[in-house]
Amino acid sequence: QVELVESGGRLVQAGDSLRLSCAASGRAFGTYVIAWFRQAPGKEREFVGVINWDGAMTDYSDSVKGRFTISRDNMENTVSLQMNFLKPEDTAVYYCAAGRRWFMYGHPWRPSDLLSWGQGTQVTVSS
């Protein structure tokens, strides 16, 4: 099983860009789908985006599509979440998670679809 550690979260202003990283340890990183979720205070954990095993396919929630981009480097065992044009409503704790299955585009990804989770990194966007 893979262990995940997120980093890169901080306080930024609306309109800024920020890049989060998810570093993985463990075997066979390239066999895992990696997803990003976020959770704001008092709200449920929300799907942000996902990337498949080799990085050829990605899918995003409508709320971030066109602003956020996920990429991965299987040689370095890392996945990145590039966030542009940040909004105050993007404020949340961001988590990366690993799973085995890739679903069809538009699948309503749920936390139960993933197997391993990082501890999260806080992103705060001021207006």
N, C-alpha and C positions, 0 to 999 in steps of 0.2 A: 504494500500500500504506500502511496506517496504522501509526504508531509509538505505542507505549503506555508509560506511566510510572505505576507504582503508588506509593501513599503511604499513610501512616496507621498502619503497623505499629509496635507497641511492646510493652513488658512490661505485662501486666495480671494481675489475680487471677481465680481461678475465680469464675464468676458475674457477672463484669463484662460490659459491652458495649463494642464497638469498631466503628468505621466505617472501612473502607478505601475509597480512591478510585483510579480508573484514568482517567488523562487521556490523550486521544488527539490526535494531530496527523496531518495528512494529509487527503486529500479523501474525501468521501462516507462520513463516519463512520456515518451512519444506514443504510447498506447492509450493515453488518457485524453479525453475531451476536457477542456478547461473552461469554466464559466465564471463570470463576474456577477455578483449580486450586490445589492446595497440595502441598508436598513436605516431609516430615519427614526428619530425618537417617536415612540408611540405608534409606529407603523409596522406592517409586516415586511419581511424580507422580500425584496423586489428583484426580479431578473433584469440584468443590464445587457449582457451579451455573452456569446459563447464562440469558441473556436474549436475546430475538429482536430484530429490527431496530427495531421501534417501541416496545418495552417491554411489549407486550400479553401476551406469553407468557414464562414462566419455568419452569425445571425445576431440581431440586436432588437431590443425593445423599441417601440415607436418613439418613446420619450427621449431616446439618445441617438436614434438613427441619423446619420449625417453629421453628428458632432463627435461621437466616440468611435475609436478604432482599436480592435484587438489584434495583436500579433504575437507570434511565439518563436522562440529559438530553441529547438530541441537539442542542439549541441550544448547550449548553456543551461538547459533546464529552466527556462524562464518564459513567462508570458507577460506582456505589457498591455496596459489599458491607457491609450492616449485620449485625453479628454480635452476638447476644444470648446470655446464659446460657453464656458461654464455659467450656470444660472444658480441663484440661491436655492432653488428647489432640488439641485443636485447634491445639496448638503446631506451627508449620511456617512455611516461606516460602510466601507467597501470591502467585500470578501471575495476571494477567489476560491474555487472549488473544483475538484476533479471527479470525473465520472468515466464510465466505460462506454456508454451508449450515445450515439448521435441520432437525433430525431429530425424529422422533416422540417423544412423551413416553416416558421410560424408556430412551431410547437410551443405551448405555454409552459416553458421551463419552470419547474418547481424545485425547492430545496431537496425534496425527496428523490429527485433524479440524479443527485450527486452523492458521492461516497465519502470524500475527504474535504475538510474545510480548513482555511487559515484562520488566524485570530482576528483579522480585520485591520483596516487602517482608516483613520478619520479624515474625511474631506469636508472642509467648511468653506462655503462660498458666501462672501459678504456682498451686500447690495450697494 
